[in-house]
């Protein structure tokens, strides 16, 4: 009896480890949501500014010391009236000083002043 319970527990732990690994693989390289059809140049100054905006607004709202490092992916989708939604995967140092990966959605009108931009989402990927 004890051996079968140990074997069942080991099998459960292995299954949980495999499930956790699969989740890490999926979240390590997220895909843009449906509707985000234009892949943006992550090396452009504009996309860097959008990423810095996302980190700065999140940092100020949550009073967490963070710093923008780089944007790994960015896709956009038209939002009407000249505005776009920008979905991006970026890297920033977090409150511990270590680099973390985040997924953010920003709404804005390219070429407009900062007061018209909005941070819609900002979440860690792991």
MODELLER restraints for C-alpha pairs under 7 A, 6 or more apart:
rsr = mdl.restraints
at = mdl.atoms
rsr.add(forms.Gaussian(group=physical.xy_distance, feature=features.Distance(at['CA:24:A'], at['CA:126:A']), mean=6.83, stdev=0.5))
rsr.add(forms.Gaussian(group=physical.xy_distance, feature=features.Distance(at['CA:27:A'], at['CA:125:A']), mean=5.70, stdev=0.5))
rsr.add(forms.Gaussian(group=physical.xy_distance, feature=features.Distance(at['CA:27:A'], at['CA:126:A']), mean=6.58, stdev=0.5))
rsr.add(forms.Gaussian(group=physical.xy_distance, feature=features.Distance(at['CA:28:A'], at['CA:125:A']), mean=6.74, stdev=0.5))
rsr.add(forms.Gaussian(group=physical.xy_distance, feature=features.Distance(at['CA:32:A'], at['CA:75:A']), mean=6.81, stdev=0.5))
rsr.add(forms.Gaussian(group=physical.xy_distance, feature=features.Distance(at['CA:32:A'], at['CA:87:A']), mean=6.81, stdev=0.5))
rsr.add(forms.Gaussian(group=physical.xy_distance, feature=features.Distance(at['CA:35:A'], at['CA:77:A']), mean=6.13, stdev=0.5))
rsr.add(forms.Gaussian(group=physical.xy_distance, feature=features.Distance(at['CA:36:A'], at['CA:75:A']), mean=5.66, stdev=0.5))
rsr.add(forms.Gaussian(group=physical.xy_distance, feature=features.Distance(at['CA:36:A'], at['CA:76:A']), mean=5.15, stdev=0.5))
rsr.add(forms.Gaussian(group=physical.xy_distance, feature=features.Distance(at['CA:36:A'], at['CA:77:A']), mean=4.58, stdev=0.5))
rsr.add(forms.Gaussian(group=physical.xy_distance, feature=features.Distance(at['CA:37:A'], at['CA:75:A']), mean=6.65, stdev=0.5))
rsr.add(forms.Gaussian(group=physical.xy_distance, feature=features.Distance(at['CA:37:A'], at['CA:76:A']), mean=6.41, stdev=0.5))
rsr.add(forms.Gaussian(group=physical.xy_distance, feature=features.Distance(at['CA:37:A'], at['CA:77:A']), mean=6.14, stdev=0.5))
rsr.add(forms.Gaussian(group=physical.xy_distance, feature=features.Distance(at['CA:38:A'], at['CA:75:A']), mean=5.42, stdev=0.5))
rsr.add(forms.Gaussian(group=physical.xy_distance, feature=features.Distance(at['CA:38:A'], at['CA:76:A']), mean=5.27, stdev=0.5))
rsr.add(forms.Gaussian(group=physical.xy_distance, feature=features.Distance(at['CA:38:A'], at['CA:77:A']), mean=6.65, stdev=0.5))
rsr.add(forms.Gaussian(group=physical.xy_distance, feature=features.Distance(at['CA:39:A'], at['CA:74:A']), mean=6.06, stdev=0.5))
rsr.add(forms.Gaussian(group=physical.xy_distance, feature=features.Distance(at['CA:39:A'], at['CA:75:A']), mean=4.43, stdev=0.5))
rsr.add(forms.Gaussian(group=physical.xy_distance, feature=features.Distance(at['CA:39:A'], at['CA:76:A']), mean=6.55, stdev=0.5))
rsr.add(forms.Gaussian(group=physical.xy_distance, feature=features.Distance(at['CA:40:A'], at['CA:74:A']), mean=5.30, stdev=0.5))
rsr.add(forms.Gaussian(group=physical.xy_distance, feature=features.Distance(at['CA:40:A'], at['CA:75:A']), mean=5.42, stdev=0.5))
rsr.add(forms.Gaussian(group=physical.xy_distance, feature=features.Distance(at['CA:40:A'], at['CA:76:A']), mean=6.88, stdev=0.5))
rsr.add(forms.Gaussian(group=physical.xy_distance, feature=features.Distance(at['CA:42:A'], at['CA:48:A']), mean=6.93, stdev=0.5))
rsr.add(forms.Gaussian(group=physical.xy_distance, feature=features.Distance(at['CA:42:A'], at['CA:71:A']), mean=5.83, stdev=0.5))
rsr.add(forms.Gaussian(group=physical.xy_distance, feature=features.Distance(at['CA:42:A'], at['CA:72:A']), mean=6.59, stdev=0.5))
rsr.add(forms.Gaussian(group=physical.xy_distance, feature=features.Distance(at['CA:42:A'], at['CA:73:A']), mean=6.33, stdev=0.5))
rsr.add(forms.Gaussian(group=physical.xy_distance, feature=features.Distance(at['CA:42:A'], at['CA:74:A']), mean=6.33, stdev=0.5))
rsr.add(forms.Gaussian(group=physical.xy_distance, feature=features.Distance(at['CA:48:A'], at['CA:71:A']), mean=6.70, stdev=0.5))
rsr.add(forms.Gaussian(group=physical.xy_distance, feature=features.Distance(at['CA:51:A'], at['CA:71:A']), mean=6.47, stdev=0.5))
rsr.add(forms.Gaussian(group=physical.xy_distance, feature=features.Distance(at['CA:51:A'], at['CA:90:A']), mean=6.91, stdev=0.5))
rsr.add(forms.Gaussian(group=physical.xy_distance, feature=features.Distance(at['CA:52:A'], at['CA:68:A']), mean=5.58, stdev=0.5))
rsr.add(forms.Gaussian(group=physical.xy_distance, feature=features.Distance(at['CA:54:A'], at['CA:104:A']), mean=6.92, stdev=0.5))
rsr.add(forms.Gaussian(group=physical.xy_distance, feature=features.Distance(at['CA:54:A'], at['CA:106:A']), mean=6.86, stdev=0.5))
rsr.add(forms.Gaussian(group=physical.xy_distance, feature=features.Distance(at['CA:54:A'], at['CA:119:A']), mean=6.02, stdev=0.5))
rsr.add(forms.Gaussian(group=physical.xy_distance, feature=features.Distance(at['CA:55:A'], at['CA:66:A']), mean=6.97, stdev=0.5))
rsr.add(forms.Gaussian(group=physical.xy_distance, feature=features.Distance(at['CA:55:A'], at['CA:67:A']), mean=6.83, stdev=0.5))
rsr.add(forms.Gaussian(group=physical.xy_distance, feature=features.Distance(at['CA:55:A'], at['CA:68:A']), mean=6.01, stdev=0.5))
rsr.add(forms.Gaussian(group=physical.xy_distance, feature=features.Distance(at['CA:59:A'], at['CA:65:A']), mean=6.15, stdev=0.5))
rsr.add(forms.Gaussian(group=physical.xy_distance, feature=features.Distance(at['CA:59:A'], at['CA:66:A']), mean=5.94, stdev=0.5))
rsr.add(forms.Gaussian(group=physical.xy_distance, feature=features.Distance(at['CA:64:A'], at['CA:95:A']), mean=5.80, stdev=0.5))
rsr.add(forms.Gaussian(group=physical.xy_distance, feature=features.Distance(at['CA:65:A'], at['CA:94:A']), mean=6.54, stdev=0.5))
rsr.add(forms.Gaussian(group=physical.xy_distance, feature=features.Distance(at['CA:65:A'], at['CA:95:A']), mean=5.16, stdev=0.5))
rsr.add(forms.Gaussian(group=physical.xy_distance, feature=features.Distance(at['CA:66:A'], at['CA:92:A']), mean=6.47, stdev=0.5))
rsr.add(forms.Gaussian(group=physical.xy_distance, feature=features.Distance(at['CA:66:A'], at['CA:93:A']), mean=5.28, stdev=0.5))
rsr.add(forms.Gaussian(group=physical.xy_distance, feature=features.Distance(at['CA:66:A'], at['CA:94:A']), mean=4.82, stdev=0.5))
rsr.add(forms.Gaussian(group=physical.xy_distance, feature=features.Distance(at['CA:66:A'], at['CA:95:A']), mean=6.01, stdev=0.5))
rsr.add(forms.Gaussian(group=physical.xy_distance, feature=features.Distance(at['CA:67:A'], at['CA:92:A']), mean=5.32, stdev=0.5))
rsr.add(forms.Gaussian(group=physical.xy_distance, feature=features.Distance(at['CA:67:A'], at['CA:93:A']), mean=5.22, stdev=0.5))
rsr.add(forms.Gaussian(group=physical.xy_distance, feature=features.Distance(at['CA:68:A'], at['CA:91:A']), mean=6.52, stdev=0.5))
rsr.add(forms.Gaussian(group=physical.xy_distance, feature=features.Distance(at['CA:68:A'], at['CA:92:A']), mean=4.45, stdev=0.5))
rsr.add(forms.Gaussian(group=physical.xy_distance, feature=features.Distance(at['CA:68:A'], at['CA:93:A']), mean=6.72, stdev=0.5))
rsr.add(forms.Gaussian(group=physical.xy_distance, feature=features.Distance(at['CA:69:A'], at['CA:91:A']), mean=5.44, stdev=0.5))
rsr.add(forms.Gaussian(group=physical.xy_distance, feature=features.Distance(at['CA:69:A'], at['CA:92:A']), mean=4.92, stdev=0.5))
rsr.add(forms.Gaussian(group=physical.xy_distance, feature=features.Distance(at['CA:70:A'], at['CA:90:A']), mean=5.74, stdev=0.5))
rsr.add(forms.Gaussian(group=physical.xy_distance, feature=features.Distance(at['CA:70:A'], at['CA:91:A']), mean=5.37, stdev=0.5))
rsr.add(forms.Gaussian(group=physical.xy_distance, feature=features.Distance(at['CA:71:A'], at['CA:89:A']), mean=6.05, stdev=0.5))
rsr.add(forms.Gaussian(group=physical.xy_distance, feature=features.Distance(at['CA:71:A'], at['CA:90:A']), mean=4.17, stdev=0.5))
rsr.add(forms.Gaussian(group=physical.xy_distance, feature=features.Distance(at['CA:71:A'], at['CA:91:A']), mean=6.25, stdev=0.5))
rsr.add(forms.Gaussian(group=physical.xy_distance, feature=features.Distance(at['CA:72:A'], at['CA:89:A']), mean=5.44, stdev=0.5))
rsr.add(forms.Gaussian(group=physical.xy_distance, feature=features.Distance(at['CA:72:A'], at['CA:90:A']), mean=5.34, stdev=0.5))
rsr.add(forms.Gaussian(group=physical.xy_distance, feature=features.Distance(at['CA:73:A'], at['CA:88:A']), mean=5.36, stdev=0.5))
rsr.add(forms.Gaussian(group=physical.xy_distance, feature=features.Distance(at['CA:73:A'], at['CA:89:A']), mean=5.06, stdev=0.5))
rsr.add(forms.Gaussian(group=physical.xy_distance, feature=features.Distance(at['CA:74:A'], at['CA:86:A']), mean=6.66, stdev=0.5))
rsr.add(forms.Gaussian(group=physical.xy_distance, feature=features.Distance(at['CA:74:A'], at['CA:87:A']), mean=5.63, stdev=0.5))
rsr.add(forms.Gaussian(group=physical.xy_distance, feature=features.Distance(at['CA:74:A'], at['CA:88:A']), mean=4.20, stdev=0.5))
rsr.add(forms.Gaussian(group=physical.xy_distance, feature=features.Distance(at['CA:74:A'], at['CA:89:A']), mean=6.49, stdev=0.5))
rsr.add(forms.Gaussian(group=physical.xy_distance, feature=features.Distance(at['CA:75:A'], at['CA:86:A']), mean=5.83, stdev=0.5))
rsr.add(forms.Gaussian(group=physical.xy_distance, feature=features.Distance(at['CA:75:A'], at['CA:87:A']), mean=5.30, stdev=0.5))
rsr.add(forms.Gaussian(group=physical.xy_distance, feature=features.Distance(at['CA:75:A'], at['CA:88:A']), mean=6.38, stdev=0.5))
rsr.add(forms.Gaussian(group=physical.xy_distance, feature=features.Distance(at['CA:76:A'], at['CA:84:A']), mean=6.31, stdev=0.5))
rsr.add(forms.Gaussian(group=physical.xy_distance, feature=features.Distance(at['CA:76:A'], at['CA:85:A']), mean=5.48, stdev=0.5))
rsr.add(forms.Gaussian(group=physical.xy_distance, feature=features.Distance(at['CA:76:A'], at['CA:86:A']), mean=4.51, stdev=0.5))
rsr.add(forms.Gaussian(group=physical.xy_distance, feature=features.Distance(at['CA:76:A'], at['CA:87:A']), mean=6.12, stdev=0.5))
rsr.add(forms.Gaussian(group=physical.xy_distance, feature=features.Distance(at['CA:77:A'], at['CA:84:A']), mean=5.55, stdev=0.5))
rsr.add(forms.Gaussian(group=physical.xy_distance, feature=features.Distance(at['CA:77:A'], at['CA:85:A']), mean=5.27, stdev=0.5))
rsr.add(forms.Gaussian(group=physical.xy_distance, feature=features.Distance(at['CA:77:A'], at['CA:86:A']), mean=6.73, stdev=0.5))
rsr.add(forms.Gaussian(group=physical.xy_distance, feature=features.Distance(at['CA:78:A'], at['CA:84:A']), mean=4.55, stdev=0.5))
rsr.add(forms.Gaussian(group=physical.xy_distance, feature=features.Distance(at['CA:78:A'], at['CA:85:A']), mean=6.38, stdev=0.5))
rsr.add(forms.Gaussian(group=physical.xy_distance, feature=features.Distance(at['CA:79:A'], at['CA:85:A']), mean=6.12, stdev=0.5))
rsr.add(forms.Gaussian(group=physical.xy_distance, feature=features.Distance(at['CA:82:A'], at['CA:109:A']), mean=5.93, stdev=0.5))
rsr.add(forms.Gaussian(group=physical.xy_distance, feature=features.Distance(at['CA:83:A'], at['CA:107:A']), mean=6.99, stdev=0.5))
rsr.add(forms.Gaussian(group=physical.xy_distance, feature=features.Distance(at['CA:83:A'], at['CA:108:A']), mean=5.31, stdev=0.5))
rsr.add(forms.Gaussian(group=physical.xy_distance, feature=features.Distance(at['CA:83:A'], at['CA:109:A']), mean=4.19, stdev=0.5))
rsr.add(forms.Gaussian(group=physical.xy_distance, feature=features.Distance(at['CA:83:A'], at['CA:110:A']), mean=6.89, stdev=0.5))
rsr.add(forms.Gaussian(group=physical.xy_distance, feature=features.Distance(at['CA:84:A'], at['CA:107:A']), mean=5.79, stdev=0.5))
rsr.add(forms.Gaussian(group=physical.xy_distance, feature=features.Distance(at['CA:84:A'], at['CA:108:A']), mean=5.63, stdev=0.5))
rsr.add(forms.Gaussian(group=physical.xy_distance, feature=features.Distance(at['CA:84:A'], at['CA:109:A']), mean=6.23, stdev=0.5))
rsr.add(forms.Gaussian(group=physical.xy_distance, feature=features.Distance(at['CA:85:A'], at['CA:105:A']), mean=6.65, stdev=0.5))
rsr.add(forms.Gaussian(group=physical.xy_distance, feature=features.Distance(at['CA:85:A'], at['CA:106:A']), mean=5.62, stdev=0.5))
rsr.add(forms.Gaussian(group=physical.xy_distance, feature=features.Distance(at['CA:85:A'], at['CA:107:A']), mean=4.46, stdev=0.5))
rsr.add(forms.Gaussian(group=physical.xy_distance, feature=features.Distance(at['CA:85:A'], at['CA:108:A']), mean=6.59, stdev=0.5))
rsr.add(forms.Gaussian(group=physical.xy_distance, feature=features.Distance(at['CA:86:A'], at['CA:105:A']), mean=5.48, stdev=0.5))
rsr.add(forms.Gaussian(group=physical.xy_distance, feature=features.Distance(at['CA:86:A'], at['CA:106:A']), mean=5.06, stdev=0.5))
rsr.add(forms.Gaussian(group=physical.xy_distance, feature=features.Distance(at['CA:86:A'], at['CA:107:A']), mean=6.25, stdev=0.5))
rsr.add(forms.Gaussian(group=physical.xy_distance, feature=features.Distance(at['CA:87:A'], at['CA:104:A']), mean=5.79, stdev=0.5))
rsr.add(forms.Gaussian(group=physical.xy_distance, feature=features.Distance(at['CA:87:A'], at['CA:105:A']), mean=4.47, stdev=0.5))
rsr.add(forms.Gaussian(group=physical.xy_distance, feature=features.Distance(at['CA:87:A'], at['CA:106:A']), mean=6.58, stdev=0.5))
rsr.add(forms.Gaussian(group=physical.xy_distance, feature=features.Distance(at['CA:88:A'], at['CA:103:A']), mean=5.68, stdev=0.5))
rsr.add(forms.Gaussian(group=physical.xy_distance, feature=features.Distance(at['CA:88:A'], at['CA:104:A']), mean=5.36, stdev=0.5))
rsr.add(forms.Gaussian(group=physical.xy_distance, feature=features.Distance(at['CA:88:A'], at['CA:105:A']), mean=6.41, stdev=0.5))
rsr.add(forms.Gaussian(group=physical.xy_distance, feature=features.Distance(at['CA:89:A'], at['CA:101:A']), mean=6.95, stdev=0.5))
rsr.add(forms.Gaussian(group=physical.xy_distance, feature=features.Distance(at['CA:89:A'], at['CA:102:A']), mean=5.65, stdev=0.5))
rsr.add(forms.Gaussian(group=physical.xy_distance, feature=features.Distance(at['CA:89:A'], at['CA:103:A']), mean=4.52, stdev=0.5))
rsr.add(forms.Gaussian(group=physical.xy_distance, feature=features.Distance(at['CA:89:A'], at['CA:104:A']), mean=6.45, stdev=0.5))
rsr.add(forms.Gaussian(group=physical.xy_distance, feature=features.Distance(at['CA:90:A'], at['CA:101:A']), mean=5.78, stdev=0.5))
rsr.add(forms.Gaussian(group=physical.xy_distance, feature=features.Distance(at['CA:90:A'], at['CA:102:A']), mean=5.36, stdev=0.5))
rsr.add(forms.Gaussian(group=physical.xy_distance, feature=features.Distance(at['CA:90:A'], at['CA:103:A']), mean=6.40, stdev=0.5))
rsr.add(forms.Gaussian(group=physical.xy_distance, feature=features.Distance(at['CA:91:A'], at['CA:99:A']), mean=6.40, stdev=0.5))
rsr.add(forms.Gaussian(group=physical.xy_distance, feature=features.Distance(at['CA:91:A'], at['CA:100:A']), mean=5.58, stdev=0.5))
rsr.add(forms.Gaussian(group=physical.xy_distance, feature=features.Distance(at['CA:91:A'], at['CA:101:A']), mean=4.60, stdev=0.5))
rsr.add(forms.Gaussian(group=physical.xy_distance, feature=features.Distance(at['CA:91:A'], at['CA:102:A']), mean=6.16, stdev=0.5))
rsr.add(forms.Gaussian(group=physical.xy_distance, feature=features.Distance(at['CA:92:A'], at['CA:99:A']), mean=5.38, stdev=0.5))
rsr.add(forms.Gaussian(group=physical.xy_distance, feature=features.Distance(at['CA:92:A'], at['CA:100:A']), mean=5.57, stdev=0.5))
rsr.add(forms.Gaussian(group=physical.xy_distance, feature=features.Distance(at['CA:92:A'], at['CA:101:A']), mean=6.61, stdev=0.5))
rsr.add(forms.Gaussian(group=physical.xy_distance, feature=features.Distance(at['CA:93:A'], at['CA:99:A']), mean=4.13, stdev=0.5))
rsr.add(forms.Gaussian(group=physical.xy_distance, feature=features.Distance(at['CA:93:A'], at['CA:100:A']), mean=5.91, stdev=0.5))
rsr.add(forms.Gaussian(group=physical.xy_distance, feature=features.Distance(at['CA:94:A'], at['CA:100:A']), mean=6.34, stdev=0.5))
rsr.add(forms.Gaussian(group=physical.xy_distance, feature=features.Distance(at['CA:101:A'], at['CA:124:A']), mean=5.93, stdev=0.5))
rsr.add(forms.Gaussian(group=physical.xy_distance, feature=features.Distance(at['CA:101:A'], at['CA:125:A']), mean=5.70, stdev=0.5))
rsr.add(forms.Gaussian(group=physical.xy_distance, feature=features.Distance(at['CA:102:A'], at['CA:122:A']), mean=6.70, stdev=0.5))
rsr.add(forms.Gaussian(group=physical.xy_distance, feature=features.Distance(at['CA:102:A'], at['CA:123:A']), mean=5.42, stdev=0.5))
rsr.add(forms.Gaussian(group=physical.xy_distance, feature=features.Distance(at['CA:102:A'], at['CA:124:A']), mean=4.28, stdev=0.5))
rsr.add(forms.Gaussian(group=physical.xy_distance, feature=features.Distance(at['CA:102:A'], at['CA:125:A']), mean=5.29, stdev=0.5))
rsr.add(forms.Gaussian(group=physical.xy_distance, feature=features.Distance(at['CA:103:A'], at['CA:122:A']), mean=5.75, stdev=0.5))
rsr.add(forms.Gaussian(group=physical.xy_distance, feature=features.Distance(at['CA:103:A'], at['CA:123:A']), mean=5.36, stdev=0.5))
rsr.add(forms.Gaussian(group=physical.xy_distance, feature=features.Distance(at['CA:103:A'], at['CA:124:A']), mean=6.27, stdev=0.5))
rsr.add(forms.Gaussian(group=physical.xy_distance, feature=features.Distance(at['CA:103:A'], at['CA:125:A']), mean=6.42, stdev=0.5))
rsr.add(forms.Gaussian(group=physical.xy_distance, feature=features.Distance(at['CA:104:A'], at['CA:121:A']), mean=5.17, stdev=0.5))
rsr.add(forms.Gaussian(group=physical.xy_distance, feature=features.Distance(at['CA:104:A'], at['CA:122:A']), mean=4.30, stdev=0.5))
rsr.add(forms.Gaussian(group=physical.xy_distance, feature=features.Distance(at['CA:104:A'], at['CA:123:A']), mean=6.44, stdev=0.5))
rsr.add(forms.Gaussian(group=physical.xy_distance, feature=features.Distance(at['CA:105:A'], at['CA:119:A']), mean=6.34, stdev=0.5))
rsr.add(forms.Gaussian(group=physical.xy_distance, feature=features.Distance(at['CA:105:A'], at['CA:120:A']), mean=5.33, stdev=0.5))
rsr.add(forms.Gaussian(group=physical.xy_distance, feature=features.Distance(at['CA:105:A'], at['CA:121:A']), mean=5.01, stdev=0.5))
rsr.add(forms.Gaussian(group=physical.xy_distance, feature=features.Distance(at['CA:105:A'], at['CA:122:A']), mean=6.67, stdev=0.5))
rsr.add(forms.Gaussian(group=physical.xy_distance, feature=features.Distance(at['CA:106:A'], at['CA:118:A']), mean=5.77, stdev=0.5))
rsr.add(forms.Gaussian(group=physical.xy_distance, feature=features.Distance(at['CA:106:A'], at['CA:119:A']), mean=4.64, stdev=0.5))
rsr.add(forms.Gaussian(group=physical.xy_distance, feature=features.Distance(at['CA:106:A'], at['CA:120:A']), mean=5.48, stdev=0.5))
rsr.add(forms.Gaussian(group=physical.xy_distance, feature=features.Distance(at['CA:107:A'], at['CA:117:A']), mean=5.76, stdev=0.5))
rsr.add(forms.Gaussian(group=physical.xy_distance, feature=features.Distance(at['CA:107:A'], at['CA:118:A']), mean=5.17, stdev=0.5))
rsr.add(forms.Gaussian(group=physical.xy_distance, feature=features.Distance(at['CA:107:A'], at['CA:119:A']), mean=6.46, stdev=0.5))
rsr.add(forms.Gaussian(group=physical.xy_distance, feature=features.Distance(at['CA:107:A'], at['CA:120:A']), mean=6.84, stdev=0.5))
rsr.add(forms.Gaussian(group=physical.xy_distance, feature=features.Distance(at['CA:108:A'], at['CA:116:A']), mean=6.29, stdev=0.5))
rsr.add(forms.Gaussian(group=physical.xy_distance, feature=features.Distance(at['CA:108:A'], at['CA:117:A']), mean=4.43, stdev=0.5))
rsr.add(forms.Gaussian(group=physical.xy_distance, feature=features.Distance(at['CA:108:A'], at['CA:118:A']), mean=6.40, stdev=0.5))
rsr.add(forms.Gaussian(group=physical.xy_distance, feature=features.Distance(at['CA:109:A'], at['CA:117:A']), mean=6.98, stdev=0.5))
